[in-house]
Amino acid sequence: MTLAGTMAPNFIAQTLSVVNAQNSVALADKPRALIVVQMGGGNDGLNTVVPFGDSTYYNVRPTIAIKADEVLKLDDQLGLNPSMKGFKELYDNGQLALIRGVGYPNPNYSHFRSMEIWQSGEPENTIKNGWLGRYLESLYDQGKGDLANKIGMAVGDGGQGGGGPMAFWTSKTMVLSYSGGDQFQFKGDPAVPTDKEAQLAAAKRIYGLTNSNSVADYIRTAALDALNASDSLDKIAKTYKTTAQYPQQNKFADRLKTVAGLLASDFGARVFFVPTDGGFDTHFNQLANHGRLLGQVSDGLAAFYKDLAEHGLADSVMTMTFSEFGRRVSENGSKGTDHGSAEPMFVISGKNAIKGGLYGQQPSLTDLDNGNMRSSTDFRSVYATLMKNWIGTDPASIVGGNFPTLDFVK
Amino acid sequence: MGNPLDNPQIRAAHLLRRAGFGGTPTEIEAYAAMDYTAAVEKLLNFNYDGNLTFNLERKLQETNYTASVAEMGYWWVLTMIRSHQPLQEKMTLFWHGHFTTAYSKVNKPVPLLTQNQLYREYALGNFGELVKKVSRDPAMIEYLDGQSNKKGKPNENYARELMELFTIGIGNYTEQDVREAARAFTGWSYRGRAFMFDKNQHDSGSKTFMGQTGNFDGDNIIDIILSKKATAQHIATQLWTFFAYPNPEPALVNRLSDVFFNSKYDVKELMRNIFLAPEFLSEKAYRALVKSPAEYVVGMLRQLGNSGLDENVARALSLQGQTLFNPPTVKGWDGQLAWINTSLFFDRVNTATSLTASRGNQYKFDVVAPIQDKQLDSGDKYIDYYLNTLLDGQYNPDMKSALLDYTNAGGTLNINDLKLGPTDRNKVLATDSKLRGVIHLIMSSPDYFLK
C-alpha cells in the first residue's frame, strides 16, 4: 500500500507551494486531504451562529433563543452557541472560516431530497452520483482509477441505514466504508484458528469469480476491497498514537481519531466523509438536545486539529461541515423549529492553510420567503472553492457550472 | 441458460424468500409440489394471529417489565423464524420500514410493540384504514411530534412525512399543502396508551388542501390523499420494489396501481397481483434483491436450526445495519445496495461464521444431523447438498472447485473422520471445522446475499 508516493500530482504540487510560501512544517510527503462532515437532520443555523444583536431573533424565538450574555461572541452581532468552545478557539486562532447564509435556489424541505441535493451537488435534477464521486471519476478519467478507489473513504455509519454516502457515488468506483475497531476483518472458526488462511483463500477465490448479475458483482467487489484493505487498516488502528485528548462517549470524535490515524499513515485515503452521531432534526424541545449535538461536533473537531497539529498535518487537512437545510426562523409550538433554509457552513484547517473569519452575508430575519430566510451563498460555491483552491482541480464538471469561489483558502 | 424460475423447485424457493424468510428443504419440497397459484393463495390466506410464539407484548402488560430494543428485536426475530405465516411477518417488516417509528425517540417499548401488532393485524388489510390507524397510533404521534401539533402553533413533522413517505410521495404536494395538513392534524394526540382527540387544540378553521377547501380534519386530509391515483402508484411501486425488483417498468406500475386503486386500496389484492405477475417470475426477478439483515439472518437460522438463541441475534442485525424497532431515519431502511459496503460486508460474513461455528451450550449448529439424514458420506456429496439447498443449485462451477480445494487443503477430507474416537480429537475437530467452513463460505457468497 504505497499510495502516498503515487498520489495525484496536483495534490503534491499544491502542497509544496504551501510549504514554500509558509516555510512551516514539512508537508512534502503529506498530501492535502479534505474531510466532509455531515450534520444530518437539518441543523438550526440561528442557534448555532446566534444573531444576538438582532432583536427580531428574540421576538420570534421566545423560549429557545440563546441569551446574548451566553453566546461566544464573534463580533458585536454574531456569536457561537455556548457549547461550541472548541470552534471559538479555532476561530480565535484563525483556523475557522464561517460561511453564512448558505443554500440553493428553491430550497426543498424534505430531508431526503435536500440531502440528495447537497450530496449530489445538483438541485435541479435527480441524479445518482455525488460531488466527491465526480472528483474520483475525474481521477479515473486521467488513468488513475486505482487511486480513485483508495482516496475516498466513508468513516462511520451515516445513519441512512448503510451503503455509502451518496456524495461518493460514481458509476465507476466505490469507496471503502470503515468504522475503526476490530470488526473489519474476516473471522474464521475460532475453534480451529489454523484453518483461517485456507478459508480466506477460498473466499477470495469465490469473490474473484465474475458474476453476470450486476448486484452480485457489486457485492463481490465490495468483498474484495474489504479483504484487501483489512490488514493495513487493522495495523494502523492498533499502532496509531496521539496525545490529543479526544472527548469520551463521542462516536463522532472516535471517527475523527480513526481519520487522523489514516492521514498520518501511508494508506492513501485523502477524502473522507464523516457523519456526526445523532440527528439535528429538532422539531421538539430543541434546547435539550441541540447544544449537546453542536458540542459533539465542536469538541470532536477541536481535538482532531490538535491531533493533526501534533503530527504536522493541520495545514494539509481541510474540513467542511454541512447539513441538508437550516430551520424556520420562528420557533414552533413545541419549543423546537421546523424545516427551513439558509444555514452556516464551517471550514477548518491549519492557520497557514486557511484565512479564518466571516464569509457570506448573515441572512435577514425580516425579509423572509414564506417564513424562511433567503440564502446568499450557493453551497456549490463552497464546493468549487475546495475543489479549485484546495484540491487544485477544475470544479466546473464537479459542481455543474461556474460558481464564484470564496477566498478562504490561503 | 434458461430462466431458473421455470424450475418448480427454484420457483418455490424464490417465492418463499420473497413472501417469507426462505424455506427449509421440506417447505420448498411442499410448495414445489403445489400449483403455483395455489402456493400463492396458501401464503396470502392466513388467519390473523396476535399471539405468535413468545408474546412479549403480553408479558409487558402483565408486569412492569421494560424491554430493551435488543429484547424486542429478539422477540421479533424468533417470531419471523417460527411463524407458519411468513407473509404476515414479512408484511409487518415492510410496514415497519414504511410507517417507521424509532425507539431512539419514543423510548418506550409498549407503544412500539402495540404499533408492531397493528402492522401485523393490517399486514394484508386495507391501506386507507391502516393510514388512519397509524395517524392515531401513540408511538407514531410521539415519533413525529403529534403531541405538540397545536392550534395556532402547528408542528409540520407528521403532515410532511405522511405525504412524502407514507402515502402520495414527493412531487405530488406543495409546501402550502404541508402547512394546511399540519393544521388539520392539530389536536391529534394521545394519553397513556390510547389516541386522544384534543378538541381544544384542534384548529377547526377552513383549510385549502390540494385544491379543496373545507374545515378539514386529519381523516379528511387522508381521504383527499387517497383519492389521488398517485398514492396508489407510490405504494404499488414501493411494494413491488420490496418484493420483486427495483425500478419497475411504468406499464407494470400502472397495471398494479389500477388494481390497488380500483380495489379501494386492498393490500391483499395488490400482493396477489404482485406474486402472480409474469414479471415476478421473470429471469430479471431472480436474485434481483439484496437480502436485508433480517432476511439474511432469519433465513440462515431457518436453514441451520434455531434453538438456544438469545438477544445477541438482534445485535447481529444491528451490526449489519438493521436495528429492529429503531430504523435510522423516518424513511426506514434504504435497502438493496445500501445493505452493502466494505464495513457491513464483514459484519454480515462474521455473523454467518458465528452461527456456523457455534458448538456452544446455547446456540449450536448441529453439523452431523444432515450428514446422517441425507447420507452425505463424502466431501463432494456434502458440498453438493449445501450448494443445492442454499443456492438453488445455481452457482458457478468454479465455486464448487474452490470449496473442494478448501476442504482438501490439509489432506483429503474424509467425512467418516467425524466418527473417530477421543484419541483422534484433533482430526475430528479439523474435519468438523472444514464442514462448518463450507457452509460459511456458501453463506458468504454474493449469490447467497441475494434473494
Interface residues (C-beta under 8 A of the other chain):
Chain A: Y109 S110 H111 F112 R113 A154 D157 G159 Q160 G161 G162 G163 G164 M174 L176 S177 Y178 S179 Q183 F184 Q185 F186 K187 G188 D189 P190 A191 V192 D195 A198 Q199 A201 A202 A203 R205 I206 Y207 L209 N211 N213 V215 A216 D217 Y218 I219 R220 A222 A223 D225 A226 A229 S230 G279 H283 F284 N332 G333 S334 K335 G336 D338 H339 N370
Chain B: D145 Q147 S148 N149 K150 G152 K153 P154 N155 E156 N157 R160 E164 I170 E175 V178 R287 A288 L289 V290 L319 Q320 G321 Q322 P327 P328 T329 V330 K331 G332 W333 D334 G335 Q336 L337 A338 W339 I340 N341 T342 S343 L344 F345 F346 D347 V349 N350 T353 S354 T356 A357 R359 N396 D398 M399 A402 L403 D405 Y406 A409 G410 L429 A430 S433 K434 R436 G437 H440 L441 S444 S445 P446 D447 F449 L450
